Amino acid sequence: MNTMNKGSYDALVIGGGIAGEEAALNLANMGYRVLMVEKDYSIGGKMIHLSKVFPTLDCAACITTPKVSEVARHPNISLYTYSEVKEVKKTGERDFHVKVVRKPRYVIEELCTGCEECERVCPVVVNDQYQWDLVGRKAVFIPFSIANPRVAAIDIDHCVLCGLCEKVCPAGAIDFTQKAVEETLTVRTVIVATGYRLFDPLRIPRYGFGRFPNVITSMQMERQLAPTRPYNTVLRPGDGKVPDNIAYVLCTGSRDHTVGNPICSQVCCMYSIKQAQLIMGALPMADVTIYYLHIRAFGKGFCEFYQQAKGMGVEFVKGKIARITEKENGNLILRYEDIESGKVREAEHDLVILSVGVLSNDEITSVFRGDTLETDEYRFIRQKEELSSPALTSIRGVFVAGAASGPMDIPDSIMSAGAASSEAAAYLTGDRK
Amino acid sequence: MKKERTIDVIKKERKVPEEVRENLKKFNRIKKKILEALQEGPRTVPEIASAVGLSTPDTLWYLMTLLKYGEVKTGEPDEMEEYFTYQLAKKK
């Protein structure tokens, strides 16, 4: 791999989700030069894929895309997408040596206009990861319609090397000779905004995810409710039927010692209540039942939002789902403990949504050399002074923003990023002890 | 600006895995069958599945992919309003 020295920046922001964007914009607006490194093809994180946000039901993309565009266009921000930070080494105060690998997307970013001509002629289809596998995409593809940069990429592992994309590209942007390039840089502070992972429900086989096609995750339902939805309406993936009796299983993979994740996701109650309301808008005849342990409606406007869902007719059943079985017609039988009556009951639904929990995304800790970026007992980035200075980490000069430090919702992630960028700015000026 | 085709360069370095070739063949086969099944008129996913001899979840996935790339369009719901019908997007 070729190595290039690419100079210096004031701040390195690792992760281009809502927290990283906010932190980068704050620092850039103060006049600091920021490098943002995002491992995916586009910035926007998880938020850019959501339908609406709770408890206001504002369009998620409409809130996040102005920030995404501002990051991409800001004169003080350099953006590396499809790139990974491989090494961070602190060599002194306000002096970090960083290695970043820029992976090849086989498309010249500066030339691609996002016209999709390549996508139209590409003969290959594989699962579209940005629609959570509900539909296919091509091997050369614009990641999603509101991606930034809106530039095609070639999934070389699934490419049949037919060369059609290169033949039709009007901009001459396809370049199969691209190779990964390692860059070395120096930065003066680092903000870790690497977000979280969603719980994989394959780890709870008794819920049938992966075996029963009408058991889906909350992210798959989120996509079905978004304007850029895969089916153009809400359908169950098993046979394309319009569902009319939908169940939510809250706390799938959270507050559950048996899967090693005893903590609350902070968001699954509210996003499920949000989705239930959106479903009632999309499918006015549908019944929606939410099976829950406790409804945690703790934030501003959350309790009212919960009451609103009840008022709309969403049914709430306090019950723990023991197992899910499938009938021949694709419907699902939920066997559950009805906590109010203490009885074991069964109920039939035609679509089940698993409201999956939030897990740490701790891969980034392995790139720190010399000093250790410590994690807490659930593998989130340890906040050295959780109560008084929540953005501080175990390494002076490295700050944490958003859900990298623990599960949190969007407004809290933005506030956390505000704290991290303020701390970073103070550190850069040298005033902070 | 590049002059020669870069595909020829990568072809010397990379081999296309067998399963990637198979995946392409499978898609082409299924696409042909689905489009043939729709030539007789609008059909629901279970109807297409039985005509094509594919499971209903797989049929939906391929059908929605064809919809995304403009080969197929959504039609009216069936009598019970349980399933939408799908039809060819392009007139023959």
Interface residues (C-beta under 8 A of the other chain):
Chain A: R120 P123 V124 V125 V126 L134 V135 G136 R137 K138 I156 D157 H158 C159 V160 L161 C162 G163 E166 K167 G172 I174 D175 F176 T177 P213 P230 Y231 N232 T233 L235 P237 G238 D239 G240 K241 V242 G330
Chain B: M1 K2 R5 T6 I7 D8 V9 I10 K11 R14 V16 P17 V20 R21 N23 L24 F27 N28 T44 V45 P46 A49 T56 P57 T59 L60 W61 Y62 L63 M64 T65 L67 K68 Y69 T74 P77 E81 E82 Y83 F84
